[in-house]
């Protein structure tokens, strides 16, 4: 039996509603196999038990404390995290491990930027204290403490105050920083789907589909379709408006799927298509519509991926 995957992206309170909708999917359309895909930390043990009671399967990501517990229990090892997928089986569960190097670099850079911001503020306060002999060190210290609190850096840096010299300085907590960064970019997926039904790569791919769900909601609500029917009042008109937006979303999904090998941002694809426009030419009181004779490289590649040829005449 093929696996039908339903993707969920939301909070715990949405689970009951989504479960009811999936139950209708199973009852009304005869879908016998449902895999519930939830974002990291959204599907917990209580929800997993409800899913299993309905004879469904699940895929979800686990939180950082849960990953650390698996490492402490020697179920998985830190060395297994790599750019390539790795799977570990234990107690009937499948754990799919991966380290995203791009995300790891982003987290490291983000922490370094925050620390640099505190250091810049300390330098500014030190200069101010040097130039203004009546300024209070305690006032500067409070400003720095507030900055550290706002950036959530209390675990990773200490601010040292030399009251005689009227200066402040930062000392990084190297061990705490290393501990924080050791799991940077690392994530673990968990599922109990048999391997003969869904491979390691397929489990990972279905979880990554959550990104497309987020894109679809963003496109539906704001960027492309602006589904909010602010000028529609009757129920029938609202339903028609939502139906038309849903059809348009299907077109967006189709274009995204067909052009994904181009590795071009979705917005750029639509921007390039929007630039393909005809001109109206007036000749002896007659109007003619003229299409462009040549397209740029991006437009040509997009139309080829979509299997579309421009008409010769309009």
DAFEN-V160729 format. One record per residue. N is the residue number from 1. RES is the residue in one letter. OMEGA is omega as a letter, one per 20 degrees, with the letter a starting at -180 (NA if undefined). NEAR is the number of other C-alpha atoms within 12 Angstrom. D_CENTER is the distance of its C-alpha to the mean C-alpha in whole Angstrom. Layout:
BEGIN
N:RES:OMEGA:NEAR:D_CENTER
N:RES:OMEGA:NEAR:D_CENTER
END
This chain:
BEGIN
1:X:r:11:30
2:X:a:12:27
3:X:r:23:24
4:X:a:24:22
5:X:r:30:19
6:X:a:29:17
7:X:a:33:14
8:X:r:37:13
9:X:a:31:10
10:X:r:22:12
11:X:a:18:15
12:X:a:22:18
13:X:r:14:20
14:X:a:17:19
15:X:a:27:20
16:X:r:19:23
17:X:a:15:23
18:X:r:24:20
19:X:r:31:23
20:X:r:16:26
21:X:r:20:24
22:X:r:30:23
23:X:r:26:27
24:X:r:16:28
25:X:a:19:26
26:X:a:22:28
27:X:a:15:32
28:X:a:11:32
29:X:r:14:30
30:X:r:14:32
31:X:a:21:28
32:X:a:22:29
33:X:r:27:26
34:X:r:33:23
35:X:a:37:20
36:X:a:42:18
37:X:a:44:14
38:X:r:40:13
39:X:a:33:10
40:X:r:28:11
41:X:a:28:14
42:X:a:26:14
43:X:a:36:17
44:X:a:26:20
45:X:a:17:23
46:X:r:15:25
47:X:r:29:22
48:X:r:29:23
49:X:r:16:26
50:X:r:21:26
51:X:a:31:24
52:X:r:22:27
53:X:r:13:30
54:X:a:22:29
55:X:r:20:29
56:X:r:30:25
57:X:a:35:23
58:X:r:43:19
59:X:r:47:16
60:X:r:41:14
61:X:r:36:13
62:X:a:29:15
63:X:r:22:15
64:X:r:23:17
65:X:r:17:20
66:X:r:24:20
67:X:r:32:20
68:X:r:23:22
69:X:r:16:25
70:X:r:24:24
71:X:r:22:25
72:X:r:13:28
73:X:r:13:29
74:X:r:15:29
75:X:r:22:27
76:X:r:27:25
77:X:a:25:26
78:X:a:26:24
79:X:a:16:25
80:X:a:24:23
81:X:a:29:20
82:X:r:24:20
83:X:r:19:18
84:X:a:18:19
85:X:r:25:19
86:X:r:28:21
87:X:r:29:22
88:X:r:28:25
89:X:r:22:27
90:X:r:17:28
91:X:r:11:30
92:X:a:13:29
93:X:r:22:25
94:X:r:30:23
95:X:r:37:21
96:X:a:40:18
97:X:r:38:18
98:X:r:34:16
99:X:r:27:15
100:X:a:21:13
101:X:r:21:15
102:X:r:16:13
103:X:r:19:11
104:X:r:24:15
105:X:r:19:16
106:X:a:16:14
107:X:r:22:14
108:X:r:23:18
109:X:r:16:18
110:X:r:19:17
111:X:r:28:19
112:X:r:21:22
113:X:r:16:22
114:X:r:25:22
115:X:r:34:25
116:X:r:23:26
117:X:r:21:26
118:X:r:36:28
119:X:r:28:31
120:X:r:19:31
121:X:r:27:32
122:X:r:34:34
123:X:r:21:36
124:X:r:20:36
125:X:r:29:38
126:X:r:31:40
127:X:a:19:42
128:X:r:21:42
129:X:r:26:44
130:X:a:20:46
131:X:a:14:47
132:X:a:14:48
133:X:a:13:50
134:X:r:12:50
135:X:a:18:46
136:X:r:21:45
137:X:a:28:43
138:X:r:19:42
139:X:r:20:40
140:X:r:32:38
141:X:r:30:37
142:X:r:19:36
143:X:r:22:34
144:X:a:36:32
145:X:r:27:32
146:X:r:19:30
147:X:r:25:28
148:X:r:28:27
149:X:a:20:26
150:X:a:15:24
151:X:r:22:22
152:X:a:17:22
153:X:a:32:24
154:X:a:24:27
155:X:a:22:27
156:X:r:27:26
157:X:r:30:29
158:X:r:24:33
159:X:a:31:34
160:X:a:21:38
161:X:r:24:41
162:X:a:17:44
163:X:r:16:46
164:X:r:11:49
165:X:a:14:48
166:X:r:28:45
167:X:r:28:42
168:X:a:35:39
169:X:r:28:37
170:X:r:29:33
171:X:a:23:33
172:X:r:24:30
173:X:a:18:30
174:X:a:14:29
175:X:r:14:29
176:X:r:18:27
177:X:r:23:24
178:X:r:16:25
179:X:r:17:24
180:X:a:23:21
181:X:a:26:20
182:X:r:26:21
183:X:r:34:18
184:X:a:29:16
185:X:a:24:13
186:X:r:36:14
187:X:a:43:13
188:X:r:44:15
189:X:r:43:15
190:X:r:42:18
191:X:r:42:20
192:X:r:33:24
193:X:r:33:24
194:X:a:21:27
195:X:r:20:26
196:X:r:13:28
197:X:a:19:26
198:X:a:25:23
199:X:r:22:23
200:X:a:31:20
201:X:a:20:19
202:X:r:23:18
203:X:r:38:17
204:X:a:30:14
205:X:r:22:14
206:X:r:32:14
207:X:a:35:11
208:X:r:26:9
209:X:r:25:10
210:X:r:27:7
211:X:r:19:5
212:X:r:25:9
213:X:r:24:9
214:X:r:19:7
215:X:a:24:9
216:X:r:31:12
217:X:a:26:12
218:X:r:19:12
219:X:a:27:14
220:X:a:30:16
221:X:a:19:17
222:X:a:16:17
223:X:a:18:16
224:X:a:23:19
225:X:r:25:20
226:X:a:22:21
227:X:a:28:21
228:X:a:20:23
229:X:a:23:27
230:X:a:12:28
231:X:a:11:32
232:X:a:15:32
233:X:a:13:34
234:X:a:12:35
235:X:a:11:34
236:X:r:12:34
237:X:r:15:33
238:X:r:18:30
239:X:r:17:29
240:X:r:17:30
241:X:a:24:28
242:X:r:23:25
243:X:r:18:26
244:X:r:19:26
245:X:r:26:23
246:X:r:23:22
247:X:r:17:24
248:X:r:21:23
249:X:r:28:19
250:X:r:18:21
251:X:r:21:22
252:X:r:30:18
253:X:r:22:17
254:X:a:18:20
255:X:r:29:20
256:X:a:28:17
257:X:a:22:18
258:X:a:23:21
259:X:a:28:20
260:X:r:21:17
261:X:r:17:20
262:X:a:23:20
263:X:r:17:17
264:X:r:22:17
265:X:a:19:15
266:X:a:28:15
267:X:r:20:16
268:X:r:20:19
269:X:a:31:20
270:X:r:23:21
271:X:r:17:22
272:X:r:22:25
273:X:a:24:26
274:X:a:13:27
275:X:r:18:29
276:X:a:23:31
277:X:r:19:34
278:X:r:19:37
279:X:r:16:40
280:X:a:15:43
281:X:r:13:46
282:X:r:11:50
283:X:r:9:53
284:X:r:7:56
285:X:r:8:55
286:X:a:9:52
287:X:r:12:49
288:X:r:15:47
289:X:a:17:43
290:X:r:19:42
291:X:r:20:39
292:X:a:19:38
293:X:r:15:40
294:X:r:14:37
295:X:r:20:33
296:X:a:15:31
297:X:a:14:30
298:X:a:24:26
299:X:r:29:28
300:X:a:24:30
301:X:a:24:27
302:X:a:34:25
303:X:r:24:28
304:X:r:19:29
305:X:a:23:26
306:X:a:24:26
307:X:a:14:30
308:X:r:15:31
309:X:r:16:34
310:X:r:22:35
311:X:r:12:39
312:X:r:11:42
313:X:r:13:43
314:X:NA:14:42
END
